[in-house]
Structure formats: C-alpha cells, structure tokens
Amino acid sequence: MKRALSVAALVTVFFAALVPSRVCAETTPHPNILFITVDDMNHDTPGCFGGTVAGITPNIDRLAREGRRFTRAHVAVAVCQPSRECMMTGSFPAVNGATGFYPVKPNVVTLQERLKEHGYQLGILGKVSHLKPAEKFPWDVQHDLHELGAGRDPERYYALTGEFIAQAKVSGRPFFLMANSHDPHRPWPGANRERELLGKQVARSASGQSEDARDAGEAPPFEIPTPSRVYSPDEVPVFGFLPDLPNVRKEVAQYYTGARRADLTVGRILDALRDSGLESNTIVVFLSDNGVSLPFAKSNCYLTSTRTPLIIRWPGKTEPDSQDQTNFVSAVDLMPTLLEATAVPIPDGLQGRSLLPILRGGTELDRDHVFTCYNDTVTKTSYVMRCRQSARFGYIFNAWADGKKTYRSESMIGLTFEAMKTAAADDPTLAARVEMLIHRAPEELYDLQNDPHALHNLVDDPQYRAELEKSRRETLAWMKSLADPAVADLEALLRRTSPGN
C-alpha cells in the first residue's frame, strides 16, 4: 500500500492546508481531476436523472446543479473491472484486452500513465484491484476497501480525500484522484449474510487479493456504517423490467438504502475538495460503472445495463445546471476529454473522442447512437453480447445464445430471481420472461420509445425489418473496426438468416 505520511510530513500537510488556494493554483496550472464513481447505481436512481424516491441523492443532485449532466451517457461494459478499464484507456475491450476480469494489454496507454508523465499526483480510493496490471496504473496513494469501512464509510472517504489533496498541495503538483464508492454494490444493507460477505471482501482487500478471489482469510476488525435512511418496500418503485413481487420489492428497498449511503459518500468526497480550497481549479466527473445488480440490468447489454448518470463539473467552463439530452456519449470518451482539458497529449488509436465540444454546449451530428458490449463473468464464463443503442432502438447480438447454454451472473443472486422463478410456475408471461433471461435469443430488437423496459423482442416482426438490417449492418461495421473476434459469429448468423436460407 502506497501511503503512510510521517509525523513530520503530517505537520507539513496540516500547515500546507492553510495555504491559500490562489498560491497552489499558481504552482499547478493544470486543472486537478476528481473522478468519482459509484458501484452498480442505476441511471435513473438520482433525482437529477428522473429518480422518483424523494431525497435519495441530494449530493449528486447538487453536483448536477453545479455542472452539466448527460442523459444519454453509457458505459462500454456493464460490469465492474472491464467497465473501469475502458474508462481509463479510452478503448473497448476488443482493443484494450480487458474483455472480462483481466488486465489491459501492455501496449495500451492508460490515462494514469499519461497524467503521471506530465507531473500529476495519482490516487485511488476503493476498487483498486479493478484496474490491472498495477504497473499500468502507477498510483502514488491507494487505499482499498478495508481502509474505507468496507468501501461504505462516508467519513473515511472524507478523511482520505482530504489527506490526499493536502499531499498534492505540499508537492505543488496537480492531482488525479479516483474515488470509488462500493455502494450500492451487493450485499445491500439488511441483506442476509451482509456482514459475512463484506467480511470476506475486507479480508481479501487487506491481504492484497482481488475482491473476487474465491478464498479469504479472517477479516480484520471493521464496522459497516449504519445507513442514514432505511427504505421500506412500500416506499420504493419496482424497476419496470422486473415483476412487482414482495421479495423483489424487499430487495429493491435494500438497494435504495445502499444508494442513499452512496450519495452521502459522494457528498463527503466533495466536501473534502471544497474544504481543501482547490474546488475552483478541479474538474469533477461523476458516474456509475454500470446498472443495478438485478436481472436484465448489470452484466448485460440492455439500456438499463449500460446507461449511466454522468455529470461533469468544471468551474468556469461548464454551464451550471445544464444538461445534454441529444448526444450519445460513451465512457471511452472520458480519457480523451480529460487529457484535452489538461493539455496533455492524447495517444493515438483511442476509440473515445473528447467531449469538450459538447461539454461547452455543442452538438455533434454523428453522436446519434452508441455501442456497448459484454464478454465474460467474474468466473470466466463467456456470454458474448454486442449492442447498438439509439434514441429509439436497442439491438443486441447474443453470440452465445444457442438454446442450450444457460446464463448466470451476480445479478441473479439474492431474492429477486428466486422470486421470479417461484412466481413463474403460475404465470406464463413471467415464465417466458425467466426463459428469456436464462437462454436469450441470438438477436434482440426493442422499440424503446414504445417499450422502454425492453419487454418485447421485435426481431421477427416484419414491420421492423429495415431497422433490424440497419442495426446489424452498423454493429458489424463497428465490430470489424475493432478487429472483434466475434465478427465471425455475427457474419455466420447473418448468412443463416439472409433471404433464401
């Protein structure tokens, strides 16, 4: 672990914190970057993105009022590690090598490498093992979840954010801090075995293992912060892609309780930045790494899988309380955006493009759709999916769906999927929904304008044939541009389904 200030250094840090921010700005002409993520927060949970649970995200909502929010933002992959590795490389998995829980390729340049070369101090709070290999992410300071109250303690995030920024002030260097809340990732507050599961994660973190390692020793002493607000099942809406069943409601309420605590963490991180005096020279980026960990969301390619509540605040550059409702943007756009904003050269070969033109209020005509993907689970099981999302349609190619292979992911653990299976015994419509989840179809097409929760697959509807062909054609072209190994699978499917076959 890279941290540990000496007593003398701590004294220096304390007095440096008293230095006016104007002095620090003179020694750090490049803007600082505070990159905040929450884990598994659905795009429509924050109030500023249409969330209907009153008071659920006051801190995220405040950030949105101070910056610019993007209502058509998507992550590249709807699962933790590859999603984050795409953010930090500006590239899709077929190019950066992070197709699942794997390290990025040696020849891929990371955002952290490029910023380090240009004098930035780098820090990370939480989710340390989700950016690999270590040499590609040369952190000066890192704190994992065992130091962060299982990644769920807002006050620990406040203290460690403040400590990191104070160190940057001492050195006179601009900083990049990636602050990652582990809320609202499973296990949710009040869930069965919450302490046991978090204890295993804390033990792995303390021992330097991946959070996803199967074995773990005894957890060091830790406290799970008590949520400031516990929601009951009758206080929350059930997501439209799920059936409204008692145990589904129970689990959704637990999720919202975790989401509220995540917002507190975001608030305390922002408080630490404000208290440092460097807020006016710091770009703040906020988003979730993927959708909620429930069936038909996380670890898939549905709209709710990859859509993310992206907010960017750059004092003096972004218009306060503004939003972009037109342009489709991807998390792979964040690396080139931040490099251009900091006047650091952008590497060649990125799939992402800088958002600065639209961050300033412009529109780019070719941002009328976005591509997303999925590959492997944490257990290295492959479920190859490719998706094209536009304002109206969502097209998904499931290379793995052969009618025999069954789908299984973390989003199906807990109460919700079990409740769906039980209720399906007496409900043919729900039985068909469960069948779709576990076996899928080779292709899916949804009219999201009329079917926002993607409940009715239109692949075989002749009225949508033109849209299907367009989506196929553009998805294939995108895959070919990446040298995606799944190109052959889509080409084979198109040959089988072409007229005359």
C-alpha positions as CSV (number, residue, x, y, z in Angstrom):
1,M,0.0,0.0,0.0
2,K,1.4,3.4,-1.0
3,R,0.6,5.9,1.6
4,A,1.8,6.5,5.2
5,L,2.9,10.0,6.0
6,S,5.5,10.5,8.7
7,V,4.7,12.7,11.7
8,A,6.8,15.5,10.3
9,A,5.0,15.2,6.9
10,L,1.7,15.3,8.6
11,V,2.6,18.5,10.3
12,T,3.7,19.9,6.9
13,V,0.4,18.7,5.4
14,F,-1.6,20.5,8.1
15,F,0.1,23.8,7.5
16,A,0.0,23.4,3.8
17,A,-3.7,23.0,4.0
18,L,-3.8,26.6,5.3
19,V,-2.0,27.9,2.2
20,P,-4.5,30.0,0.1
21,S,-5.7,28.1,-2.9
22,R,-4.5,31.0,-5.1
23,V,-0.9,30.2,-4.3
24,C,-1.4,26.5,-5.1
25,A,-3.1,27.4,-8.4
26,E,0.0,29.3,-9.4
27,T,2.2,26.3,-8.9
28,T,-0.3,23.9,-10.6
29,P,-1.5,25.5,-13.8
30,H,-3.1,22.3,-15.0
31,P,-6.6,21.6,-13.5
32,N,-6.9,18.9,-10.9
33,I,-9.3,15.9,-11.6
34,L,-11.6,14.3,-9.1
35,F,-13.1,11.2,-10.7
36,I,-16.0,9.8,-8.6
37,T,-17.7,6.5,-9.2
38,V,-20.5,4.7,-7.5
39,D,-20.9,0.9,-7.9
40,D,-24.0,-0.5,-9.6
41,M,-26.2,2.6,-9.4
42,N,-28.9,2.6,-12.0
43,H,-29.0,5.5,-14.3
44,D,-32.5,6.7,-13.1
45,T,-31.8,6.5,-9.4
46,P,-30.5,10.1,-8.8
47,G,-33.3,12.6,-8.6
48,C,-31.5,14.8,-11.2
49,F,-31.8,11.9,-13.7
50,G,-35.5,11.3,-13.0
51,G,-35.4,9.3,-9.8
52,T,-38.7,9.3,-8.0
53,V,-37.6,8.4,-4.5
54,A,-37.7,11.7,-2.7
55,G,-34.4,12.9,-1.2
56,I,-32.5,9.8,-2.4
57,T,-29.5,11.7,-3.8
58,P,-29.2,15.3,-2.5
59,N,-25.5,15.5,-3.0
60,I,-25.4,14.1,-6.5
61,D,-28.3,16.4,-7.3
62,R,-26.3,19.4,-6.0
63,L,-23.4,18.4,-8.2
64,A,-25.7,18.3,-11.2
65,R,-26.9,21.8,-10.4
66,E,-23.3,23.0,-10.4
67,G,-22.3,21.2,-13.6
68,R,-23.5,19.5,-16.8
69,R,-25.3,16.2,-16.9
70,F,-25.5,13.8,-19.9
71,T,-28.8,12.0,-20.2
72,R,-27.6,9.7,-23.0
73,A,-24.3,8.5,-21.5
74,H,-23.3,4.8,-21.5
75,V,-20.5,2.8,-20.0
76,A,-18.8,0.5,-22.5
77,V,-19.3,-2.7,-20.5
78,A,-21.9,-3.3,-17.8
79,V,-19.6,-5.0,-15.2
80,C,-17.1,-3.6,-12.8
81,Q,-13.5,-4.2,-13.9
82,P,-13.8,-4.1,-17.7
83,S,-16.1,-1.0,-17.4
84,R,-13.4,0.9,-15.4
85,E,-10.6,-0.3,-17.6
86,C,-12.4,1.0,-20.6
87,M,-12.8,4.4,-18.9
88,M,-9.1,4.6,-18.1
89,T,-7.9,3.5,-21.6
90,G,-10.4,5.2,-23.9
91,S,-10.8,1.9,-25.7
92,F,-13.2,-1.0,-26.0
93,P,-12.3,-4.5,-24.6
94,A,-11.5,-6.0,-28.0
95,V,-8.7,-3.4,-28.2
96,N,-7.5,-3.0,-24.6
97,G,-7.7,-6.7,-23.8
98,A,-10.0,-6.3,-20.7
99,T,-12.7,-8.5,-22.1
100,G,-13.6,-9.7,-18.5
101,F,-11.8,-9.5,-15.2
102,Y,-8.4,-9.3,-17.0
103,P,-5.5,-6.8,-17.1
104,V,-5.2,-4.4,-20.0
105,K,-2.6,-5.1,-22.7
106,P,1.0,-3.9,-22.2
107,N,0.9,-1.8,-25.3
108,V,-2.3,0.1,-24.2
109,V,-1.6,3.6,-22.8
110,T,-3.7,4.4,-19.7
111,L,-5.0,7.8,-18.5
112,Q,-2.9,7.3,-15.4
113,E,0.3,6.7,-17.3
114,R,-0.1,9.8,-19.4
115,L,-1.0,12.0,-16.5
116,K,1.9,10.7,-14.4
117,E,4.3,11.6,-17.3
118,H,3.0,15.1,-17.1
119,G,3.5,15.6,-13.4
120,Y,0.2,14.6,-11.9
121,Q,-0.1,13.0,-8.4
122,L,-2.3,10.0,-8.7
123,G,-4.5,8.5,-6.0
124,I,-7.3,5.9,-5.8
125,L,-9.8,5.1,-3.0
126,G,-11.5,1.7,-3.3
127,K,-11.8,-0.7,-6.3
128,V,-8.0,-0.8,-6.5
129,S,-8.0,-4.4,-7.9
130,H,-10.3,-3.4,-10.7
131,L,-7.6,-1.6,-12.6
132,K,-4.8,-4.0,-13.8
133,P,-1.9,-4.6,-14.1
134,A,-0.5,-2.5,-11.3
135,E,2.3,-1.1,-13.5
136,K,-0.2,0.4,-15.9
137,F,-1.8,2.3,-13.0
138,P,1.1,3.9,-11.1
139,W,-0.7,5.3,-8.1
140,D,1.2,7.4,-5.6
141,V,-1.5,6.8,-3.0
142,Q,-4.0,4.0,-2.8
143,H,-6.5,2.9,-0.1
144,D,-8.6,-0.2,-0.6
145,L,-12.0,-1.1,1.0
146,H,-10.6,-2.4,4.3
147,E,-9.5,1.2,5.0
148,L,-12.8,2.6,3.8
149,G,-15.3,0.9,6.1
150,A,-15.8,-1.9,3.6
151,G,-15.9,0.8,1.0
152,R,-19.0,2.2,2.5
153,D,-18.0,4.7,5.2
154,P,-18.6,8.3,4.0
155,E,-16.4,9.7,6.8
156,R,-13.4,7.6,5.8
157,Y,-13.7,8.9,2.2
158,Y,-13.8,12.4,3.5
159,A,-10.6,12.0,5.6
160,L,-8.6,10.2,3.0
161,T,-9.7,12.5,0.2
162,G,-8.6,15.4,2.3
163,E,-5.3,13.8,3.2
164,F,-4.5,13.1,-0.5
165,I,-5.3,16.6,-1.6
166,A,-3.2,18.0,1.2
167,Q,-0.2,16.0,0.0
168,A,-0.7,17.3,-3.5
169,K,-0.7,20.9,-2.1
170,V,2.6,20.2,-0.4
171,S,4.2,18.9,-3.6
172,G,2.7,21.7,-5.7
173,R,1.5,19.1,-8.3
174,P,-1.9,18.8,-9.9
175,F,-3.8,15.7,-8.8
176,F,-5.9,13.0,-10.2
177,L,-8.0,11.2,-7.6
178,M,-10.3,8.3,-8.5
179,A,-12.7,8.0,-5.5
180,N,-14.8,4.8,-5.8
181,S,-17.8,4.2,-3.5
182,H,-18.5,0.4,-3.1
183,D,-22.2,1.3,-2.5
184,P,-24.7,0.4,-3.9
185,H,-23.0,-2.9,-4.8
186,R,-24.3,-6.1,-3.3
187,P,-24.5,-7.1,-0.5
188,W,-27.1,-4.4,0.2
189,P,-27.8,-3.1,3.7
190,G,-30.1,-5.5,5.6
191,A,-29.4,-8.4,3.2
192,N,-29.0,-11.9,4.6
193,R,-25.3,-12.6,5.2
194,E,-24.4,-8.9,4.6
195,R,-21.7,-8.9,7.3
196,E,-20.3,-12.3,6.3
197,L,-20.0,-11.3,2.6
198,L,-18.5,-7.9,3.4
199,G,-16.1,-9.6,5.8
200,K,-14.8,-11.8,3.1
201,Q,-14.3,-8.8,0.8
202,V,-12.5,-6.9,3.5
203,A,-10.2,-9.8,4.2
204,R,-9.3,-10.1,0.6
205,S,-8.6,-6.4,0.4
206,A,-6.4,-6.4,3.5
207,S,-4.4,-9.4,2.1
208,G,-3.9,-7.8,-1.2
209,Q,-6.1,-10.3,-3.1
210,S,-8.7,-9.4,-5.6
211,E,-12.2,-8.8,-4.2
212,D,-13.3,-11.5,-6.5
213,A,-10.9,-14.2,-5.2
214,R,-12.8,-17.3,-4.0
215,D,-10.9,-17.8,-0.8
216,A,-10.4,-15.4,2.0
217,G,-9.0,-15.3,5.5
218,E,-10.5,-13.8,8.6
219,A,-11.5,-10.2,8.2
220,P,-9.7,-7.5,10.2
221,P,-12.0,-5.6,12.6
222,F,-14.3,-3.4,10.6
223,E,-17.6,-1.6,11.0
224,I,-20.4,-1.4,8.5
225,P,-21.6,2.2,8.6
226,T,-25.3,2.4,9.6
227,P,-27.3,3.8,6.7
228,S,-28.7,7.2,7.4
229,R,-32.0,6.2,5.9
230,V,-33.5,2.7,5.6
231,Y,-36.2,2.4,3.0
232,S,-39.2,0.0,3.4
233,P,-40.6,-2.0,0.4
234,D,-43.7,0.2,0.2
235,E,-41.6,3.4,-0.2
236,V,-39.8,2.4,-3.4
237,P,-40.7,1.8,-7.1
238,V,-40.0,-1.5,-8.7
239,F,-37.9,-1.2,-11.8
240,G,-40.1,-1.6,-14.9
241,F,-38.1,-4.5,-16.2
242,L,-38.9,-6.6,-13.1
243,P,-42.2,-8.0,-11.8
244,D,-43.7,-6.4,-8.8
245,L,-43.4,-9.2,-6.2
246,P,-43.0,-8.9,-2.4
247,N,-39.4,-10.2,-2.4
248,V,-38.5,-8.1,-5.4
249,R,-39.7,-5.0,-3.5
250,K,-37.8,-6.0,-0.4
251,E,-34.6,-6.3,-2.4
252,V,-35.1,-3.1,-4.3
253,A,-35.7,-1.3,-1.0
254,Q,-32.3,-2.6,0.2
255,Y,-30.7,-1.3,-3.0
256,Y,-32.2,2.2,-2.4
257,T,-30.8,2.1,1.1
258,G,-27.4,1.5,-0.3
259,A,-27.8,4.1,-2.9
260,R,-28.7,6.7,-0.3
261,R,-25.4,5.9,1.6
262,A,-23.5,6.1,-1.7
263,D,-24.8,9.6,-2.1
264,L,-23.5,10.5,1.3
265,T,-20.1,9.2,0.3
266,V,-20.2,11.4,-2.8
267,G,-21.2,14.3,-0.7
268,R,-18.3,13.9,1.8
269,I,-15.8,13.5,-1.0
270,L,-17.0,16.8,-2.5
271,D,-16.9,18.3,1.0
272,A,-13.2,17.4,1.3
273,L,-12.5,19.0,-2.1
274,R,-14.3,22.2,-1.0
275,D,-12.5,22.3,2.3
276,S,-9.1,22.0,0.5
277,G,-9.6,25.3,-1.2
278,L,-8.9,23.8,-4.7
279,E,-12.5,23.3,-5.8
280,S,-12.3,26.2,-8.4
281,N,-9.4,24.5,-10.2
282,T,-10.7,21.0,-10.2
283,I,-12.7,19.1,-12.8
284,V,-15.2,16.7,-11.2
285,V,-16.5,13.7,-13.0
286,F,-19.3,11.5,-11.6
287,L,-20.8,8.3,-13.0
288,S,-21.8,4.8,-12.1
289,D,-19.8,1.9,-13.5
290,N,-23.0,0.0,-14.7
291,G,-26.6,-0.6,-13.8
292,V,-28.2,-2.1,-10.8
293,S,-27.3,-5.7,-9.9
294,L,-30.6,-7.2,-10.8
295,P,-31.9,-9.5,-13.6
296,F,-31.9,-7.7,-17.0
297,A,-29.6,-4.9,-15.8
298,K,-25.9,-5.4,-14.7
299,S,-23.8,-7.9,-16.8
300,N,-26.0,-7.4,-19.9
301,C,-26.4,-5.1,-22.8
302,Y,-29.8,-3.7,-22.1
303,L,-30.5,0.1,-21.9
304,T,-30.6,-0.1,-18.1
305,S,-27.4,-2.2,-18.1
306,T,-25.1,0.4,-19.6
307,R,-26.8,3.8,-19.2
308,T,-25.1,5.9,-16.6
309,P,-25.8,9.1,-14.7
310,L,-22.8,11.1,-16.0
311,I,-22.1,14.6,-14.6
312,I,-19.1,16.8,-15.3
313,R,-18.4,20.0,-13.3
314,W,-15.6,22.2,-14.5
315,P,-15.8,25.6,-12.8
316,G,-15.8,28.5,-15.3
317,K,-16.1,26.0,-18.2
318,T,-19.4,24.2,-17.8
319,E,-22.7,26.0,-17.6
320,P,-24.2,25.3,-14.1
321,D,-27.4,23.2,-14.0
322,S,-27.2,22.4,-17.7
323,Q,-27.8,19.1,-19.5
324,D,-27.1,17.4,-22.8
325,Q,-30.2,15.4,-23.9
326,T,-29.1,14.9,-27.5
327,N,-25.6,13.4,-27.8
328,F,-24.9,9.8,-27.1
329,V,-21.6,9.7,-25.2
330,S,-19.6,6.7,-24.0
331,A,-17.3,6.2,-21.0
332,V,-14.4,5.6,-23.5
333,D,-14.8,9.3,-24.2
334,L,-13.6,10.3,-20.7
335,M,-9.9,9.7,-21.2
336,P,-9.5,11.9,-24.3
337,T,-11.8,14.5,-22.7
338,L,-9.6,14.8,-19.5
339,L,-6.4,14.8,-21.5
340,E,-7.5,17.6,-23.7
341,A,-8.8,19.5,-20.7
342,T,-5.4,19.2,-19.0
343,A,-3.4,20.0,-22.2
344,V,-1.8,16.5,-22.1
345,P,-1.3,14.8,-25.5
346,I,-3.9,12.2,-26.4
347,P,-2.4,8.8,-27.5
348,D,-3.2,7.6,-31.0
349,G,-5.7,4.8,-31.5
350,L,-8.3,5.6,-28.9
351,Q,-11.9,4.8,-29.8
352,G,-13.1,7.5,-27.5
353,R,-13.4,11.2,-28.5
354,S,-13.2,14.3,-26.4
355,L,-16.4,15.6,-25.1
356,L,-15.1,19.2,-24.8
357,P,-17.1,20.5,-27.8
358,I,-20.4,19.2,-26.3
359,L,-19.3,20.0,-22.7
360,R,-19.4,23.6,-23.9
361,G,-22.9,23.1,-25.2
362,G,-22.4,22.0,-28.8
363,T,-23.8,19.1,-30.7
364,E,-22.1,16.5,-32.9
365,L,-24.3,15.1,-35.6
366,D,-22.7,11.6,-35.5
367,R,-23.5,11.1,-31.9
368,D,-26.9,9.6,-32.6
369,H,-26.1,6.2,-31.2
370,V,-23.6,4.3,-29.0
371,F,-22.2,0.8,-29.0
372,T,-21.7,-1.4,-25.9
373,C,-20.6,-4.9,-25.2
374,Y,-20.3,-7.8,-22.7
375,N,-18.0,-10.7,-22.6
376,D,-17.0,-12.7,-19.5
377,T,-18.3,-13.0,-16.0
378,V,-16.0,-13.0,-12.9
379,T,-16.0,-16.8,-13.1
380,K,-14.6,-16.5,-16.7
381,T,-17.8,-17.8,-18.2
382,S,-18.3,-16.3,-21.7
383,Y,-21.5,-14.6,-22.7
384,V,-20.6,-12.6,-25.8
385,M,-23.1,-9.7,-26.4
386,R,-22.8,-6.7,-28.7
387,C,-25.3,-3.8,-28.7
388,R,-26.3,-0.7,-30.7
389,Q,-28.4,1.8,-28.8
390,S,-30.1,4.8,-30.5
391,A,-32.7,7.2,-29.2
392,R,-35.5,4.8,-30.2
393,F,-34.0,1.3,-30.8
394,G,-31.8,-1.1,-28.9
395,Y,-30.3,-4.0,-30.9
396,I,-28.4,-6.9,-29.1
397,F,-26.5,-9.7,-30.7
398,N,-26.0,-12.7,-28.4
399,A,-23.3,-14.8,-29.8
400,W,-23.6,-17.3,-27.0
401,A,-27.3,-18.0,-27.3
402,D,-27.8,-21.4,-28.8
403,G,-30.9,-22.6,-26.9
404,K,-28.8,-24.8,-24.7
405,K,-26.3,-22.7,-22.8
406,T,-27.7,-21.0,-19.7
407,Y,-26.9,-17.5,-18.5
408,R,-25.9,-16.9,-14.9
409,S,-24.4,-13.8,-13.3
410,E,-24.1,-12.0,-10.0
411,S,-27.3,-10.0,-10.9
412,M,-29.3,-13.2,-10.3
413,I,-28.2,-13.9,-6.8
414,G,-30.4,-12.9,-3.9
415,L,-34.1,-12.6,-3.6
416,T,-35.3,-11.2,-6.9
417,F,-34.5,-14.0,-9.3
418,E,-35.7,-16.7,-6.9
419,A,-39.0,-14.8,-6.5
420,M,-39.3,-14.6,-10.3
421,K,-38.8,-18.4,-10.7
422,T,-41.3,-19.2,-8.0
423,A,-44.0,-16.9,-9.4
424,A,-43.3,-18.2,-12.9
425,A,-44.8,-21.6,-12.0
426,D,-48.3,-20.0,-12.1
427,D,-47.7,-17.1,-14.6
428,P,-47.0,-18.0,-18.2
429,T,-45.9,-14.4,-19.0
430,L,-43.4,-14.4,-16.2
431,A,-42.3,-17.9,-17.2
432,A,-41.5,-16.6,-20.7
433,R,-39.5,-13.7,-19.1
434,V,-37.4,-16.1,-17.0
435,E,-36.8,-18.3,-20.0
436,M,-35.6,-15.2,-22.0
437,L,-33.2,-14.3,-19.2
438,I,-31.5,-17.7,-19.0
439,H,-31.4,-18.6,-22.7
440,R,-32.0,-15.4,-24.6
441,A,-32.3,-15.3,-28.4
442,P,-29.5,-14.8,-30.9
443,E,-30.8,-11.3,-31.6
444,E,-33.0,-8.9,-29.8
445,L,-34.5,-5.7,-31.0
446,Y,-36.5,-3.3,-28.9
447,D,-38.5,-0.2,-29.7
448,L,-37.5,1.7,-26.6
449,Q,-39.8,4.6,-27.4
450,N,-42.9,2.4,-27.0
451,D,-41.3,-0.3,-24.9
452,P,-38.8,1.5,-22.6
453,H,-38.2,-1.6,-20.4
454,A,-37.3,-3.9,-23.3
455,L,-40.0,-6.5,-22.7
456,H,-41.0,-7.3,-26.3
457,N,-38.4,-8.6,-28.7
458,L,-39.2,-7.4,-32.3
459,V,-36.6,-9.3,-34.2
460,D,-39.3,-11.4,-36.0
461,D,-41.7,-8.5,-36.6
462,P,-41.7,-7.6,-40.4
463,Q,-42.6,-4.0,-39.5
464,Y,-39.1,-3.6,-38.0
465,R,-37.1,-5.4,-40.7
466,A,-35.5,-2.3,-42.0
467,E,-34.3,-1.2,-38.6
468,L,-33.0,-4.7,-37.9
469,E,-31.0,-4.7,-41.0
470,K,-29.6,-1.2,-40.3
471,S,-28.6,-2.3,-36.7
472,R,-27.0,-5.5,-37.9
473,R,-25.0,-3.6,-40.6
474,E,-23.7,-0.9,-38.3
475,T,-23.0,-3.3,-35.4
476,L,-21.0,-5.5,-37.8
477,A,-19.0,-2.5,-39.1
478,W,-18.2,-1.3,-35.6
479,M,-17.0,-4.8,-34.6
480,K,-14.8,-5.0,-37.7
481,S,-13.3,-1.6,-36.8
482,L,-12.1,-3.1,-33.5
483,A,-11.0,-6.5,-35.0
484,D,-13.5,-8.0,-32.6
485,P,-13.1,-11.8,-32.5
486,A,-16.9,-12.1,-32.5
487,V,-17.2,-10.7,-36.1
488,A,-17.2,-14.2,-37.5
489,D,-20.1,-15.2,-35.2
490,L,-22.3,-12.3,-36.4
491,E,-21.4,-12.9,-40.0
492,A,-22.4,-16.6,-39.6
493,L,-25.7,-15.6,-38.1
494,L,-26.4,-13.1,-40.9
495,R,-25.7,-15.8,-43.5
496,R,-28.2,-18.1,-41.8
497,T,-30.9,-15.5,-41.6
498,S,-30.5,-13.9,-45.0
499,P,-33.3,-14.3,-47.5
500,G,-33.3,-17.6,-49.3
501,N,-31.7,-19.6,-46.4
